């Protein structure tokens, strides 16, 4: 009887560890990944991307649609 209890407790511990590990291995958020990549660039290298983002924001404020 005690062997069964130990086996059940061990199984629950293994399941809990698997759940914790699975939650940590979630793929990175696309926006967060993009920001990390942009932050790694020099200001001169990131300028074209920043300009495009600002242009898109201005288009959205004016209500223009993108193709």
Helices and strands as residue ranges (DSSP letters): H 2-24, H 30-40, H 43-62
